[in-house]
């Protein structure tokens, strides 16, 4: 019988970029990890255990949770668990689990981990995008190149008015630069040189006029078969950094998307991705993954960019999909937020104000409207995830 342990490790993308089995997490990221460690409780399978940073926060969490979540909590990884479900896999996590005497079948071996790391690189998106463009008939756009030295970057820059340069591995929304050939300042030039030196290449793409950010979420089974798991509609800032997700039914999100694109195009992309992803990650990775996409404006037309990023890990889009389907009334909608606070006490003050302004209402054991913090809020909280449902 599986004894499953879920854990939130938001440093995963940075650890993958580092690539080695010893990785020191930055203090600010560690604080976010501590504050948000309860988030797997909302998507974990019934009967599972969630690793949290502070057992004393359980009381604060349970005092505001309107549901009887069928999970337990621990603050240490112990050999009792034979199934580990992290936010994402990286060499440093595998090493930690090995040192804590977790059974070896609970995490990827060295060869599998190397493959997961390579597949997690943005260079994988270059080939996936090319295959999608070849197979899908419809209003698509999107091009992506691997640039292996500074001269190739300069040639690429000269071909477009505005481009996006991406490090092969980086934290979510990080390692991305929007620029043109006339705007390469010394700090950007230094970043280009440093990234190529450390990661051997840069991924270059033309910048498009984005209208909508969304993702198709998938699940890879133990046998390597990949299935569509739902849509995610989200917002990013001008630099591509995640802001918030729309909480809505899959049908409502699809209606929003088909105001721009024919449903047959979305369905064809979905079906082809299931097939391609099953081939690419067969036998290597089990769990959720997401393909970020964009609807872009080109003149009077709207076109689909079918593969902007691939997140070979859990992601906030999957969290919102599961959260809505399990706990929110199908007729309601809302937003899923990650909020950062600069001073102690600010989170608690905001939490009390939001609780008063948006009282929580349930109907048929599901949230009809109101505010709910998904993570504990204390005087010391710096980072919080919450929802507001209408």
C-alpha positions in Angstrom: 0.0 0.0 0.0 1.3 3.4 -1.0 2.1 5.9 1.8 2.3 9.2 -0.1 4.1 12.3 1.0 3.4 15.6 -0.9 5.8 18.4 -0.6 6.1 22.0 -2.0 9.6 22.8 -3.4 9.3 26.1 -5.3 13.1 26.2 -5.7 12.8 23.3 -8.2 13.4 25.3 -11.4 16.4 27.0 -9.8 17.8 23.7 -8.6 17.4 22.3 -12.1 19.3 25.2 -13.5 22.1 24.6 -11.0 22.0 20.9 -12.1 24.1 19.5 -9.2 23.0 17.3 -6.3 24.0 20.0 -3.8 21.9 23.2 -4.0 21.7 26.0 -1.5 18.2 27.6 -1.5 18.1 31.4 -1.2 16.7 32.8 2.0 13.8 34.6 0.3 12.8 31.4 -1.5 13.1 29.4 1.7 10.7 31.8 3.4 8.2 31.4 0.5 8.6 27.7 0.7 7.9 27.8 4.4 4.9 30.1 4.1 3.3 28.1 1.3 4.1 24.6 2.4 0.4 23.8 3.1 -0.7 24.3 -0.6 -0.4 20.5 -1.5 -3.2 19.8 1.0 -5.6 21.2 -1.6 -4.6 18.8 -4.4 -3.2 15.8 -2.6 -5.0 12.5 -2.8 -7.2 11.4 0.1 -5.3 9.7 2.9 -2.0 11.3 1.9 0.4 13.3 4.1 1.7 16.8 3.5 5.2 18.0 4.5 4.9 21.4 6.2 7.6 23.7 7.6 6.0 24.5 10.9 3.6 22.1 12.8 2.5 25.1 14.9 0.8 26.6 11.7 -1.6 23.6 11.5 -4.0 25.3 13.9 -4.0 28.5 11.9 -4.6 26.6 8.7 -7.4 24.4 10.1 -9.1 27.3 11.8 -10.0 29.0 8.5 -10.4 25.8 6.3 -14.1 25.2 5.6 -13.5 21.6 4.5 -12.5 18.4 6.2 -9.4 17.7 4.1 -8.5 14.1 4.3 -4.8 14.6 4.7 -2.3 14.6 7.6 0.8 16.7 8.2 4.4 16.0 9.2 7.4 18.3 9.5 10.1 15.7 8.6 10.6 13.3 5.8 10.8 9.8 7.3 11.4 6.3 5.7 7.8 5.4 6.3 6.8 6.9 2.9 7.2 4.9 -0.2 5.7 7.5 -2.6 7.0 11.0 -2.8 5.0 13.7 -4.8 7.0 16.9 -5.0 6.2 20.1 -6.8 9.0 19.1 -9.1 12.0 16.7 -9.4 15.6 17.9 -9.3 19.0 16.3 -8.4 19.2 18.0 -5.1 15.9 16.7 -3.9 16.7 13.1 -5.0 20.0 13.4 -3.0 18.1 14.6 0.1 15.6 11.7 -0.1 18.5 9.2 -0.6 20.2 10.6 2.5 16.9 10.3 4.5 16.7 6.6 3.6 13.6 6.9 1.5 13.1 3.7 -0.6 14.8 4.3 -4.0 11.7 3.4 -6.0 10.0 6.6 -4.6 12.2 9.0 -6.6 13.9 9.0 -10.0 17.2 7.3 -10.4 20.2 9.2 -11.8 19.5 8.4 -15.4 15.8 9.3 -15.1 16.7 12.5 -13.3 19.1 13.5 -16.0 16.4 12.9 -18.6 13.9 14.9 -16.6 16.3 17.8 -16.4 17.0 17.8 -20.1 13.3 17.6 -20.9 12.7 20.5 -18.5 15.0 22.8 -20.5 13.4 25.3 -22.8 15.3 23.7 -25.7 12.7 20.9 -25.6 10.1 23.5 -26.5 11.9 24.3 -29.7 11.4 20.8 -31.1 7.9 20.5 -29.6 6.8 23.7 -31.3 8.3 22.7 -34.6 6.4 19.3 -34.5 3.1 21.0 -33.6 3.5 23.5 -36.5 4.0 20.6 -38.8 1.1 18.5 -37.6 -1.7 21.0 -36.8 -3.8 22.6 -39.5 -5.0 25.9 -38.4 -4.2 29.5 -37.4 -0.9 28.9 -35.6 2.2 31.0 -35.2 5.4 30.7 -33.3 9.1 30.1 -34.0 11.9 29.3 -31.7 15.7 28.8 -32.1 18.6 27.5 -30.1 21.4 30.1 -30.2 24.8 28.6 -29.2 27.1 31.6 -29.2 27.0 35.4 -29.0 27.3 35.9 -32.7 24.2 33.8 -33.4 22.4 35.9 -30.8 23.4 39.1 -32.6 22.3 37.7 -36.0 19.0 36.7 -34.5 18.5 40.1 -32.9 19.1 41.8 -36.3 16.3 39.9 -37.9 13.4 41.1 -35.7 12.2 44.4 -34.2 11.7 42.8 -30.8 12.6 39.4 -29.5 12.5 37.3 -26.3 15.7 35.6 -25.1 15.4 32.8 -22.6 17.8 30.9 -20.5 17.4 27.1 -21.0 16.8 26.7 -17.3 15.5 29.4 -14.9 13.0 30.0 -12.2 9.3 30.4 -13.4 9.1 33.7 -15.3 12.8 34.4 -14.7 15.7 34.2 -17.0 13.6 35.9 -19.7 14.6 39.2 -21.5 12.5 41.2 -24.0 14.8 43.3 -26.2 15.7 44.6 -29.6 19.0 45.0 -31.4 19.0 48.7 -30.6 18.4 48.1 -26.9 21.1 45.7 -25.8 22.5 47.4 -22.8 25.7 46.3 -21.0 23.7 44.3 -18.3 21.8 42.4 -20.9 24.9 41.8 -22.9 26.5 40.4 -19.7 23.5 38.2 -19.1 23.8 36.8 -22.6 27.5 36.0 -22.2 27.0 34.5 -18.8 24.1 32.3 -19.7 25.8 30.9 -22.8 29.0 30.3 -20.7 27.1 28.4 -18.0 24.2 26.8 -19.9 25.8 26.5 -23.4 23.0 28.2 -25.3 20.1 30.7 -25.2 16.6 30.1 -26.7 15.5 33.0 -29.0 11.9 33.8 -30.1 10.2 36.7 -31.9 8.1 38.8 -29.5 4.4 38.6 -30.4 1.4 40.8 -29.6 -0.2 38.7 -26.9 -3.9 38.8 -26.2 -4.4 35.8 -23.9 -2.2 33.6 -21.7 -3.4 30.1 -21.1 -2.2 26.5 -20.7 -3.3 23.0 -21.4 -2.5 20.8 -18.4 -1.8 17.1 -18.7 -1.1 14.1 -16.5 1.5 11.4 -17.3 0.5 8.0 -16.0 2.9 5.4 -14.7 3.0 3.7 -18.1 3.9 7.0 -19.8 0.5 7.7 -21.3 -0.3 11.4 -21.2 -3.9 12.6 -20.8 -5.4 16.1 -21.0 -6.2 17.2 -17.5 -7.9 20.6 -18.1 -7.3 24.3 -19.0 -5.6 27.0 -17.1 -6.3 30.7 -17.9 -3.8 33.0 -16.2 -2.2 36.5 -16.3 1.4 37.6 -16.4 3.1 41.0 -16.2 5.0 42.7 -19.1 8.1 40.6 -18.3 6.2 37.2 -18.3 6.1 36.8 -14.5 3.0 35.0 -13.2 0.4 37.1 -11.5 -2.9 35.2 -11.0 -5.2 32.5 -12.4 -8.8 32.6 -13.3 -10.9 30.2 -11.3 -13.6 28.9 -13.6 -14.9 25.7 -15.1 -13.2 24.1 -18.0 -16.2 24.8 -20.1 -16.1 28.5 -19.2 -12.4 28.8 -20.1 -13.0 27.0 -23.4 -15.8 29.4 -24.2 -13.4 32.3 -23.5 -10.8 30.8 -25.8 -13.2 30.0 -28.6 -14.1 33.7 -28.8 -10.7 34.0 -30.5 -10.1 30.5 -32.0 -12.1 27.7 -33.5 -12.7 24.9 -31.0 -11.5 22.3 -33.5 -8.0 23.9 -33.5 -7.8 23.6 -29.7 -9.0 20.0 -29.8 -6.5 19.1 -32.5 -3.6 20.7 -30.5 -4.8 18.9 -27.4 -4.9 15.5 -29.1 -1.6 15.9 -30.9 0.1 17.0 -27.7 -1.2 13.9 -25.8 0.5 11.8 -28.5 3.7 13.8 -28.7 4.2 14.1 -24.9 3.5 10.4 -24.5 6.4 9.7 -26.9 8.7 12.3 -25.3 8.3 11.4 -21.6 7.4 7.7 -21.8 8.7 5.8 -18.8 10.6 8.9 -17.4 8.1 11.0 -15.6 4.8 10.4 -13.7 2.7 13.4 -12.7 1.2 16.7 -13.9 2.8 18.9 -16.5 1.7 22.0 -18.3 2.1 23.5 -21.8 1.8 27.3 -21.7 0.3 28.9 -24.8 -0.7 32.3 -26.1 -3.4 33.7 -28.3 -1.7 36.5 -30.3 -3.0 39.3 -32.4 -1.6 39.7 -36.0 -3.4 42.5 -37.8 -7.1 41.7 -37.6 -6.5 38.0 -36.9 -6.0 36.0 -33.8 -3.5 33.1 -34.0 -2.5 30.4 -31.5 1.1 30.0 -30.2 0.8 26.3 -29.1 4.0 25.9 -27.1 5.5 28.8 -25.3 6.8 26.9 -22.2 6.6 23.3 -20.9 6.5 22.9 -17.1 7.4 19.3 -16.4 6.2 19.6 -12.8 3.2 20.6 -10.8 2.1 24.2 -11.5 -0.4 26.8 -10.3 -2.6 26.1 -13.3 -3.1 22.5 -12.1 -3.7 23.6 -8.6 -6.5 26.0 -9.7 -8.0 23.3 -11.9 -8.2 20.8 -9.1 -9.3 23.4 -6.6 -12.2 24.6 -8.7 -13.4 21.1 -9.6 -13.3 19.9 -5.9 -14.3 22.9 -3.9 -16.0 25.6 -5.9 -19.5 25.8 -7.1 -19.7 25.2 -10.9 -21.7 28.4 -11.4 -19.1 30.6 -9.6 -15.9 32.2 -10.9 -13.0 34.0 -9.2 -9.3 34.5 -9.0 -6.4 32.6 -7.5 -3.7 35.0 -6.1 -0.1 34.7 -4.9 0.7 37.7 -2.7 4.0 38.9 -1.3 4.3 41.2 1.8 7.3 43.4 2.6 6.8 43.8 6.3 5.7 41.5 9.2 2.0 41.9 10.1 1.0 43.1 6.6 -0.3 39.7 5.6 -2.4 39.3 8.8 -3.8 42.8 8.4 -4.8 42.1 4.8 -6.2 38.7 5.7 -8.5 40.2 8.4 -9.7 42.9 6.0 -10.4 40.5 3.2 -12.2 38.1 5.5 -14.5 41.0 6.5 -15.0 42.5 3.0 -15.6 39.1 1.3 -17.3 36.7 3.7 -17.2 33.1 2.7 -20.5 31.5 1.6 -20.9 27.8 0.9 -23.7 26.0 -1.0 -24.0 22.2 -1.2 -20.6 21.9 0.5 -18.9 24.1 -2.2 -17.7 27.7 -2.2 -20.3 30.0 -3.7 -18.6 33.3 -3.0 -16.1 35.0 -0.7 -12.4 35.1 0.3 -10.4 32.1 1.5 -6.7 31.9 2.3 -5.3 28.6 1.1 -2.2 28.9 3.3 -1.8 29.8 7.0 -1.6 33.5 7.8 0.3 34.6 10.9 2.1 37.7 12.1 5.3 36.4 10.4 3.8 35.6 7.0 5.6 37.0 4.0 3.9 35.0 1.2 0.3 33.9 0.9 -2.0 32.1 -1.6 -5.7 33.0 -1.5 -8.8 33.0 -3.7 -11.7 35.4 -4.1 -14.8 33.8 -5.6 -17.8 35.7 -6.9 
